[in-house]
Amino acid sequence: MNWTAWLIAFPLVASPLVYLAGHFPQGANRIRVPERVCWWMSMAIAALMWLLLAQVGLAAQAGALMPVRIGVLALEMDGLSLLLALLALTVYTLVLVYSSAGDPARVGDEKFYAMLLATTGAMIGMGCARDLFNLWVWFEAMVLSSFLLVSFHAHQLAVLDASIKYLAQSAVGSLLIVLAIALILAARGTLALDVTLSGTLPTGLLVAGALLLVGFGIKCALVPLHTWLPDVYAAAPTGVSAFLSGAVTISGLIVLVRALSSLMDGAAVWGVLLLLSGMVNTLVGNLLAFRQTELKRMLAYSSISHIGTVLLGVGAGLYAGLPAATQAGLFTVLALSVMETLAFLAVEALLFASGGQPLTVTTVRGFAYRYPLPGFALVLAILSLAGLPPLAGFIAKWQVLAAGFANPDPLVRGTVIFAALNILLAIGYYLPVLMNLLDASALPSDRIRQALPMAMRLPLIVLCALILWIGLWPDSLRGLTELAAAALLPGGTP
């Protein structure tokens, strides 16, 4: 049986069924019962997807994975696809559990659950695409479904503004990608991702690569193409910010490098551009985070900085042919996904527990004591993002720095030193938040306090455990990240 085909097709077929279930009348309560039915359907689908992913993993170990071919459409699971599928399904499941607690402002949960599922399926299909055109089609499906999630509260002015900005910039990126695809097809006569010719790239293909970098770079928030991200992360409804930061934006990083793999004749050129983009993202993200007082916006700019760390690792790998650096960059992808998801879910939980008051750097004073679980979860996420050992963020940064220092090339070493200095810079805006969260001074007795439902508690506990596990036992993921790195490097084996 072709498990890859089932893993891709199942969520896409199930998504409209979840939506239709929400419009099926059941009993006297025609609103709440269908919502719960949609959630239970989504949970059952998530469980089946985990079983399918396990079968894909076993087949990959046995070397028995088969490509999916439907006419000219070719889909194949390799190490990078497997990493993206694991990441997407993990974040989807945790956000799904968390969202079952409900959002009073959310109307039409059947659409919410259906779009979560469709976006996850599109990400998995995108990772398996074997040519540029189909990669773009899956990418557009992911953008469209995630846009519907972002615009869920479109009646709110801030959400509407963020949604329009997200859609407009994504549309510009899509146009640039189509132009790049046309240039590559005209020059090579094929859009296959695994075709590499010897020699240097002609000017037309260099232009195509630059268009791909900008087009896909909009989605993964490369500076200065990042302006949509803080507004979207701050305005998105409960759980969506975590889903976007932990899966959707990070998948944009993966698809960007996957797209450039069709032009690996110029691997060194793309490596230099990714290194430079990584430095700019790291510095600009940190500097802009300093100016933020609202917690979600500060975390949004922080995520831009951490995207830069991933680019530094992958860029060093492409430029200098360093498998260890590419592996470190992809390890950072996994660690960043867990850290970002935990940070945003913890903020959402604190909003719920404190009665929905706006969370700023100063208003969270004492929250680690007032609301122990979400407060501790946010403290742990921030400590990990800051790179404190022995957490996931520390080991991810350490791997990137160690792989870079192992290479004598001055550009690689220079960017690594730059990244190390920016880690110290980031502590400057993380520290005030930590100090306020851990401030043990007395809080006003009339502060609103609501007990967190178990649906909110469980994802926080799981993510905290994952941050500790990744930090303490990083070698447990080395096989997966090395396989993913091999699928990216020129001459690597999928």
Long-range contacts (C-beta under 8 A, 24 or more apart in sequence): 2-66, 2-68, 3-52, 3-55, 3-56, 3-59, 3-65, 4-56, 4-65, 4-66, 4-67, 4-68, 4-75, 4-76, 4-77, 4-128, 5-68, 5-75, 6-52, 7-49, 7-52, 7-53, 7-56, 7-77, 7-85, 7-124, 8-68, 8-75, 8-121, 8-124, 8-125, 8-128, 10-45, 10-48, 10-49, 10-52, 10-121, 11-45, 11-49, 11-117, 11-118, 11-120, 11-121, 11-124, 12-118, 12-121, 12-122, 12-125, 14-41, 14-45, 14-117, 15-114, 15-115, 15-117, 15-118, 15-121, 16-114, 17-41, 18-42, 18-45, 18-110, 18-113, 18-114, 18-117, 19-110, 19-111, 19-113, 19-114, 20-110, 21-110, 22-108, 22-109, 22-110, 22-111, 22-113, 22-114, 23-110, 34-110, 35-109, 35-110, 38-109, 38-110, 38-113, 38-114, 39-96, 39-99, 39-100, 39-109, 39-113, 41-113, 42-96, 42-113, 42-116, 42-117, 43-96, 43-97, 45-117, 46-89, 46-92, 46-93, 46-96, 49-89, 49-120, 50-89, 50-93, 53-85, 53-86, 53-89, 56-82, 56-85, 57-82, 67-130, 68-128, 73-134, 74-129, 74-130, 74-131, 74-134, 75-125, 75-128, 75-129, 75-130, 75-134, 76-128, 76-130, 76-494, 77-127, 77-128, 78-483, 78-484, 78-487, 78-494, 79-480, 79-482, 79-483, 79-484, 79-485, 79-486, 79-487, 79-494, 80-127, 80-254, 80-258, 80-330, 80-484, 80-487, 80-488, 80-494, 81-124, 81-127, 81-128, 81-487, 82-480, 82-483, 82-484, 83-127, 83-254, 83-330, 83-333, 83-334, 83-480, 83-481, 83-483, 83-484, 84-123, 84-124, 84-126, 84-127, 84-251, 84-254, 85-123, 85-124, 85-127, 86-480, 87-246, 87-247, 87-250, 87-251, 87-333, 87-334, 87-337, 88-120, 88-123, 88-124, 88-247, 88-251, 89-120, 89-124, 90-337, 91-242, 91-243, 91-246, 91-247, 91-337, 91-341, 92-116, 92-117, 92-120, 92-243, 92-247, 94-242, 94-341, 94-345, 94-459, 94-462, 94-463, 95-239, 95-240, 95-242, 95-243, 95-246, 95-341, 95-345, 95-459, 97-455, 97-458, 97-459, 98-238, 98-239, 98-242, 98-345, 98-348, 98-455, 98-456, 98-458, 98-459, 99-238, 99-239, 99-455, 100-455, 101-352, 101-452, 101-453, 101-455, 101-456, 103-237, 103-238, 103-239, 105-153, 105-237, 106-152, 106-153, 106-237, 106-238, 111-148, 111-152, 112-149, 112-152, 112-237, 115-145, 115-146, 115-148, 115-149, 116-149, 116-243, 118-145, 119-145, 119-146, 119-149, 119-243, 119-247, 119-248, 120-247, 123-247, 123-248, 123-251, 126-251, 126-255, 127-251, 127-254, 127-255, 127-258, 129-193, 129-258, 130-192, 130-193, 130-194, 131-190, 131-191, 131-192, 131-193, 132-180, 132-181, 132-184, 132-191, 132-193, 132-259, 132-262, 133-181, 133-191, 135-193, 135-255, 135-258, 135-259, 136-174, 136-177, 136-178, 136-181, 139-174, 139-177, 139-216, 139-219, 139-255, 140-174, 142-248, 142-251, 143-170, 143-174, 143-219, 146-244, 146-248, 149-236, 149-237, 149-240, 149-243, 149-244, 150-232, 150-235, 150-236, 150-240, 150-244, 152-236, 152-237, 152-240, 153-235, 153-237, 156-235, 158-231, 158-234, 158-235, 159-235, 159-236, 159-237, 161-231, 161-235, 162-228, 162-231, 162-232, 162-234, 162-235, 162-236, 163-232, 163-235, 165-227, 165-228, 165-231, 165-232, 166-228, 166-231, 166-232, 169-218, 169-225, 169-227, 169-228, 170-218, 170-219, 170-228, 172-218, 173-214, 173-215, 173-216, 173-217, 173-218, 173-219, 173-225, 174-215, 175-215, 176-211, 176-212, 176-214, 176-215, 177-211, 177-212, 177-215, 177-216, 177-259, 179-208, 179-211, 180-207, 180-208, 180-209, 180-211, 180-212, 180-215, 181-208, 183-207, 183-208, 183-211, 184-208, 184-262, 184-263, 191-262, 192-262, 193-258, 193-259, 193-261, 193-262, 194-261, 195-262, 196-264, 196-265, 196-490, 196-491, 197-265, 198-265, 199-265, 200-265, 200-266, 201-263, 201-265, 201-266, 201-269, 205-263, 205-265, 205-266, 206-266, 206-269, 208-263, 209-260, 209-263, 209-266, 209-269, 209-270, 210-273, 212-256, 212-259, 212-260, 212-263, 213-256, 213-260, 213-270, 213-273, 213-277, 216-252, 216-255, 216-256, 216-259, 217-256, 217-277, 219-249, 219-252, 219-255, 219-256, 220-249, 220-250, 220-252, 220-253, 220-256, 220-307, 221-249, 221-252, 221-281, 221-303, 221-304, 221-307, 222-277, 222-280, 222-281, 222-307, 222-311, 223-277, 223-280, 223-281, 223-284, 223-285, 223-304, 224-284, 226-281, 226-284, 226-285, 226-304, 229-300, 229-303, 229-304, 230-288, 230-297, 230-300, 230-301, 233-296, 233-297, 233-299, 233-300, 233-303, 233-344, 234-294, 234-296, 234-297, 234-300, 238-348, 238-352, 239-345, 239-348, 241-296, 241-344, 241-347, 241-348, 242-340, 242-341, 242-344, 242-345, 242-348, 243-341, 245-299, 245-300, 245-303, 245-340, 245-341, 245-343, 245-344, 246-337, 246-338, 246-340, 246-341, 246-344, 247-337, 247-341, 249-303, 249-307, 250-310, 250-333, 250-336, 250-337, 250-340, 253-307, 253-310, 253-311, 253-314, 253-333, 254-333, 257-314, 257-318, 257-488, 258-488, 260-318, 261-488, 264-490, 267-318, 267-319, 267-321, 267-489, 267-490, 268-318, 268-319, 270-315, 270-318, 271-315, 271-316, 271-317, 271-318, 271-319, 271-320, 272-315, 272-319, 272-411, 273-315, 274-311, 274-312, 274-314, 274-315, 274-318, 274-319, 275-311, 275-312, 275-315, 275-316, 275-319, 275-411, 275-412, 275-415, 276-315, 277-308, 277-311, 277-315, 278-308, 278-309, 278-310, 278-311, 278-312, 278-315, 278-415, 278-419, 279-308, 279-312, 279-415, 279-418, 279-419, 280-308, 281-305, 281-307, 281-308, 281-311, 282-308, 282-309, 282-312, 282-418, 282-419, 282-422, 283-308, 283-418, 283-422, 283-425, 286-422, 286-425, 286-426, 286-429, 287-425, 289-426, 289-429, 290-428, 290-429, 292-361, 292-429, 293-360, 293-361, 293-362, 294-358, 294-359, 294-360, 295-347, 295-359, 295-360, 295-361, 295-364, 295-433, 296-344, 296-347, 296-359, 298-361, 298-429, 298-433, 299-340, 299-343, 299-344, 299-347, 302-385, 302-426, 302-429, 302-430, 303-336, 303-340, 305-422, 305-426, 306-332, 306-336, 306-339, 306-340, 306-385, 307-336, 308-419, 308-422, 309-336, 309-396, 309-397, 309-400, 309-419, 310-336, 312-400, 312-404, 312-415, 312-416, 312-419, 313-399, 313-400, 313-403, 313-404, 314-488, 315-415, 316-400, 316-403, 316-404, 316-407, 316-412, 316-415, 316-416, 317-403, 317-485, 317-488, 317-489, 318-488, 318-489, 319-409, 319-411, 319-412, 320-407, 320-409, 320-412, 321-489, 321-490, 322-403, 322-406, 322-407, 322-412, 323-482, 323-485, 323-486, 323-489, 323-492, 324-399, 324-402, 324-403, 324-406, 325-400, 325-403, 325-404, 325-407, 325-412, 326-485, 326-488, 326-489, 327-399, 327-403, 327-478, 327-481, 327-482, 327-484, 327-485, 328-396, 328-399, 328-400, 328-402, 328-403, 329-400, 329-485, 330-481, 330-484, 330-485, 330-488, 331-395, 331-396, 331-399, 331-474, 331-477, 331-478, 331-481, 332-396, 332-397, 332-399, 332-400, 334-470, 334-477, 334-481, 335-384, 335-392, 335-393, 335-395, 335-396, 335-470, 336-393, 336-396, 338-392, 338-463, 338-466, 338-467, 338-470, 339-381, 339-384, 339-385, 339-392, 339-393, 339-467, 341-463, 342-377, 342-378, 342-380, 342-381, 342-460, 342-463, 342-464, 342-467, 343-378, 343-381, 343-382, 343-385, 345-377, 345-456, 345-459, 345-460, 345-463, 346-374, 346-375, 346-377, 346-378, 346-381, 346-460, 347-378, 349-373, 349-374, 349-377, 349-452, 349-456, 349-460, 350-374, 350-375, 350-378, 352-450, 352-452, 352-456, 353-449, 353-450, 353-451, 353-452, 354-447, 354-448, 354-449, 354-450, 355-448, 355-449, 355-450, 357-448, 361-432, 361-433, 361-436, 362-436, 364-433, 364-436, 364-437, 365-436, 365-437, 365-439, 365-441, 365-443, 366-436, 366-437, 366-439, 366-440, 366-441, 366-442, 366-443, 367-436, 367-437, 368-437, 368-438, 369-438, 369-440, 369-443, 370-443, 370-447, 370-449, 371-449, 371-452, 373-452, 373-457, 373-460, 373-461, 374-452, 374-456, 374-460, 375-437, 376-464, 377-460, 377-463, 377-464, 378-437, 379-434, 379-437, 379-438, 380-464, 380-467, 381-463, 381-467, 382-430, 382-433, 382-434, 382-437, 383-434, 384-467, 384-471, 385-426, 385-430, 386-423, 386-426, 386-427, 386-430, 387-423, 387-426, 389-471, 390-468, 390-471, 390-472, 391-467, 391-468, 391-470, 391-471, 392-466, 392-467, 392-468, 392-470, 392-471, 393-467, 393-471, 394-471, 395-470, 395-471, 395-474, 396-470, 397-423, 399-474
